[in-house]
Amino acid sequence: MTSTIHEDLIGAEIKYYSTAKYRTRVIEWVSERIPLILMHGGGGHAEAYSRNIARLSRVCSPTALDFLWHGLSSRPKYWEGSRREGRHWLNQFTDQVLDLMDAKGIDKAVFEGESLGGWIAVDLGVNHPDRVAGLILNTAWGITLDPRFVKESKGDLEALRRTSLDALEAPTPEKIRRRMEWLMPLGGTTDEIVEVRRKIWQIPETRDALTEYYNRLFSASTAEALFTEADIARIRARTLVLWTDHNPFQGVDAAERIASVMPSSTLKVIQGAGHWPQWEKPEEHDAAVEDFLKSLG
């Protein structure tokens, strides 16, 4: 029988860190072990890692956060600027993570980012290497890869946009489930995670903020914030490229290409999972992360 989120999080804390910039909601397990910051995908929330926090606490001090405009974190005005200036609205997620680290007194951390979170992990690795002890790119988005090696995926991204905005417009259990099943096409979507997502997406301010997030994400301006192969080749932090065999919009060929370009990376492919391997295959995910953390010394 599958355990509940409440059971999985016994021993963890849910709290808020408020600074002059942001209010960030986290689920954390505080210890003196190496900090691991867990970053969810677009539209998500900290509960995406609820099946992992207790087990991972054996080897690290994990913190899963709600990104800005997501979950129950603050919803500031979106930045209007360029990536070159460090003021593209996607850079605001990175600013939030650094702000949270400062609030928690963390100098360096390992970052795991799933989907959108992987995009932000890459930004940290490229532009803030002094704060990075290691990276885990979990079905990461945000990297433009050589089309000679990687299959296009525009149709799948259009399905993501359509199901996301449809569910935000009317967050019924059926529409939320359809959105969650895009993440996990092989199964894994539970009534409980659907209800958690539905209650969060029913908050009017969150619905408005996420609707703007998706409209921005799928606009032409987002292309400016994409990283190139030359960018990720500059990352020197040890990196685990963590992928699945049924990722809905980038296949194993993308993971292989990322791993081949990054100078200090290893590749792990989890079988029988989609876009949420940490939820769909938590034991296998956690074993891979634990091995990686131990390899950092």
MOBELLIN-V857665 format. One record per run of one state. SS is the DSSP state (H for helix, E for strand, C for the rest). FROM is the first residue (numbers start at 0). TO is the last residue. If there is no record, write none. Layout:
((SS | FROM | TO) (SS | FROM | TO))
This chain:
((C | 0 | 3) (H | 4 | 7) (C | 8 | 11) (E | 12 | 17) (C | 18 | 21) (E | 22 | 27) (C | 28 | 33) (E | 34 | 38) (C | 39 | 44) (H | 45 | 48) (C | 49 | 51) (H | 52 | 55) (C | 56 | 59) (E | 60 | 64) (C | 65 | 89) (H | 90 | 103) (C | 104 | 107) (E | 108 | 113) (C | 114 | 114) (H | 115 | 126) (C | 127 | 127) (H | 128 | 130) (E | 131 | 137) (C | 138 | 141) (E | 142 | 142) (C | 143 | 152) (H | 153 | 168) (C | 169 | 171) (H | 172 | 182) (C | 183 | 189) (H | 190 | 200) (C | 201 | 202) (H | 203 | 216) (C | 217 | 218) (H | 219 | 224) (C | 225 | 225) (E | 226 | 226) (C | 227 | 227) (H | 228 | 231) (C | 232 | 237) (E | 238 | 243) (C | 244 | 250) (H | 251 | 260) (C | 261 | 263) (E | 264 | 269) (C | 270 | 275) (H | 276 | 279) (C | 280 | 280) (H | 281 | 294) (C | 295 | 296))
